[in-house]
Amino acid sequence: MGGNAIEITGLQKTYAGTTGDAPKHALKGVDLTIPQGSIFGLLGPNGAGKSTLINILAGLVTKSAGKVSIWGFDQDVNPRQSRAAIGVMPQELNLDPFFTPRGSLDVQAGLYGVPKAQRKTDEILDLIGLTDKGNAYARALSGGMRRRLLLGKALVHDPQILVLDEPTAGVDIELRQMLWKNVRQLNDQGMTIILTTHYLEEAEEMCDEIAIMNHGEVLIRDTTAKLIAMIDTKTLVIEPASEAPADIALPDGVEMDRRDNGKLAFNYAKTKVKPGDILAALRDAGVEIADVSIEEPHLEDVFLDLTRKADRAA
């Protein structure tokens, strides 16, 4: 396997169009590897192909072409083993309201063929914080508790890979922190995590590596740090001690923005301008500085830059 939890080569998925419509190419020859033991972010705007890719990995959608290997098992040759190696926490709250959490976990384990003696129902209930609700009907659980139960169901067969599809969509801060605590604990134990999220600050904080998709293709894949380093722009933020003059002679390529809180923001290319050059220009203009800070680029900047370029090229 070469240390990869998932290896994807030339993956395509085409949906037949309705009468008079052209076929829809959801995936256009995706090549992707995901290392064992990593927390891997799969990002992209709506319609990028993320859900189709995840559903193919989970065995819920049949690919049109290409090869998928999950934990060393070719999906076409060993479909049962490849499916058993992966657990998926879906975005939708698809729970039977008449099952208890304990019953839901037991049924799910049975569907995966886990013998009763090997089931970890109590352990999973403890992990997701539902021990005291183990015998309550799912319909009586709060939305946050139901989302935690979805995580538990994805873990019943002890998969090597866990896919989290928008796990924190619409949840409060406390639940979000609990989910990420659980995810880090599972990752520390060796589980590979694949995360899709629209909260890019989460991906930036959690993920070791990231792939950004759009229009059924992988635009880029790299470590989180290297992706962020691609953005050349930085922002120097100044809090003046008194009102700054209207016109300041700034170095070429520096743009100034007066913020509502009275601070001055100077956007510049870090490969062309040094912060000291901006500070010198401010001193020459008679600006007295009360405070200064630097704002680094974020993953969101990379995401928007790449997806906008892809949209223009489409």
N, C-alpha and C positions, 0 to 999 in steps of 0.2 A: 504493500500500500504506500510505501514511502512516507509514512507519517501522516497521511491524509485521512480524515474521517469520511469525506465525501469527494468524489472525483466525477466531474461532469464534462462530457466532450460532445460538441456539436449538437446540443439539445435544441430540438425544435418542437413547437406545438402550433398547429394550424386548425382553426375552427372554421367549418364550412359556413359560408355566408347564407343569409336568408335569400329568398327569391329576388333576383336582380342585384344582390349585393356581392361584392368581392369577398373572398375568404379573409379571415382575420388571422394575421400572423402574431400570435401572442408571445412566442419565443423564436428568435432568429439565429440559431446556431450558437447557443451559449456555451462557453468554455469556462469552467470554474473549479478550483480546488479549495477545500476548507480543511485546515490542519486539525489534527487531533488535539483535544484539550484546550482549544481556543474559545474565546467568545467572539463570534463573527457576526458583523452587522450586514444585513442585506437591505439596502435603502433604495428609494426611488419614489417618484410621484405616483398618484393613482393611475392604474393602467400600464405601469411599467413592465409588468410580467412577474412580479414577486409572488403573488398568490398562486399563479399557474405553476411556477417553479416549485413552490412548497407542496402543492397538491400532487405534483408528479413524484416528489421525494416520498410523500406519505402513501403513495399508491392509490390515490383517489382519482387521478387523471392519467389517462394513457398518453404517452408522448407520441409525436408524429415521427421523430427521427432522433438519432443520437444515442449516447451511452451514459448510463448512470450507475455508479458504484457507491454503495453505502456500507461503510465499515468493511471494505474488502469484498463485498458480495455484489456481483453484477445483478442489477434489478431484473434483467431478462432471464438470466440463468437460475438465480436463487431468489425469487420474489419474496418468499416467506421469510427467509433469513434477513434480507435487506429491510423488509418492513418491520421486523422485530427489533432492529437496531436503532429505530428512530421513534421518538414520541413527539406529538404535536399538541401544543396548547393553542387552540383556535381563538380567533378574535370574538366569534359569536358565542353567546351564552347558551349553548345547546345542551341543556340538562333536562332529564326527566323529572318533572316536579313531584312525582309520587315515590321517588327513591330517596333514601337517606344518603348522606355522604358515605357512610360505611357501605351501604348497599351498592352505591354507584361504583365505588372502588372495587368491590368484590366482583361485580358483574363485568366491569372492564377487564379485570385480571383474568376472569374466566374466558373472555373473548380472545385473549392472547394465549390461552392455554397454560396459564400459570397455575400449578397445583396449589391446593389450599394450604398445604404445609409450608409453601415457599412464598406465600403472599405477605406483603409488608404493609397491610392496611393501617395498623396502629401507628407504625413508624411514619407513614406518609401523612396521616391525620395530624400527628404531632408537628411534622415539618411545616405544614400549611396552616397551623394554628386552628384546627377545627376539631380537636379532641372532644371538647365539651359540646359540640354540635353534631357528633358522629351519628346520633340516632334521631336527629331532627329531619323532617322532610325538606327536600331541596327548595320547595316553593316557599318555605318560611325563612330561608336564608337571605341576607342582604345581598346587594349586587356585588360588593367586595368579596363576601364569603363565597359566592358562586364562582367568581373568577379564580379564587384560590383553589376551589374544588376542581376547576378545569386543569390547573397545574398538577394537582394530585392524580387525576385520571391519566395524564400524559406520562406519569412516572411508574405506573403499576407494574409494568413488565421490565422495569430496571433497564431502560434503553441506554445505549452509549452516547446517543445524540438527542438533544432536546431542542425543538423548534418552538420559539415564542413569537406568535403572530400578533403584533400590536398588544402586548400583554398589559400595558398600563393605560390603554385608551379609556378615558372617562373615569378613572379612579382617583381617589383622594391621595394626598401626599403620604399619609400614614401607610396606606396599603401599598403604594408604590415603593416606599422604603422597605417594607416587609418582603415584597416580591424580589427586589434586587438583593436583599440579604440572603434569601433562599437560593437565588441563582448563583451568587458568588460561592455559597457553601457547596452547591452541586458541582460547580466548576473546579473548586479546590479539591474535590474528590475525584476529579479526572473526567467529568462529563463535558462533552463538547456542546456548546450553546450556539444556536443560530437565532439571531434577533432581527425582526422587522419592526420598525417604529417610525412614526412621524415626529417624535420628540428627538430632534437631532442632538440636543445637549445630553440626552441619555446615551445615545450611541457613542458620542465623543468620550463620555466618562467610562462607559462599560466595555467597549469593544477593543480587542487587540488589533483586528484587521477588519476592513470594510470593503464591500463591493457596492458600487452605485449603478443602478439599472435605469434605463429609459427606453421606451419603444421596443421592448423585447430583447434588448441587448445589454451587455455589461459594458458600461462606459469606462470604468476604471476599477482596479482592485489593488489595494496596498495597505500598509499599516496606517493606523489612524494618524500617527505623528507625521508620516511622510505626506499624507493627503493634505493635512493642514498647512504643512510647510510649502505646498504648491502656491498658496496665495501670497503674493509679494507685498500686499498692502498692510500697513500698520497705521494706528491712530495715536497721535500724541495729544493728550487732553490737558489743558491748562486751566487752572482757576485763577483769574487775575485778582490782585488785591484791590484794584479799583477799575473803573470802566475803561476798557481798551479802546484805542483810537479806531476810527472806521476803516482806515486804510493801513495795511501793514505790508511792507515789501518782503515777500516771502521767496525762498529759493524756488527755482523752476520745478514744476511737477507737484508742488504742495498745494492742497486745497483746504480752505478754512471753512468751518461750519460753526455758527454761533448757536449754541444750544439754549433751550428755554430756561435752564437752570443758571444761565450766566456764564457757563464754561465755554471755552473755545476748543474745538476739535480740529486737529490738523491731520489730514489723510495724506500718506506719502508712500512711495515705493521704497522698501527697506534696502533694496540693492542699489538704489540711486541717491538716496538722501539719508543723512545721519540726523538723529534727533538734535544733536548739538548745533547743527546748522539752523534749525528752526528756533531753538532757544536764543541763538545769537541774533537772529532777525528780530525777535521779540524785545531783546535788550536794546537793540538799536532804535526800536520804535518807542522806547520808554515804557514798556509794559512791565509792571511790577508783578511778580508771580507769587501767589500764595500757596499753590499746590500744583503738582504735576504727576501724571500717570500715563502708562502705555496700555493701550487695548490691543491685544493680539487677535489675529484672525481665528475664526471658529470653523467647525465642520460645516455649519450652515452656509458659509461663504463658498466653500468648495462645491457643495451640493447644488446651490443655485447657479453657480457659474457653469458647471458641467451640464446640468439639465437644460439650461437656457440655450447653450450652444447646440445641444442635441435637438431641441425643438426647432431651432432655426434651420438645422440641416435636414430635418425630416420633410 
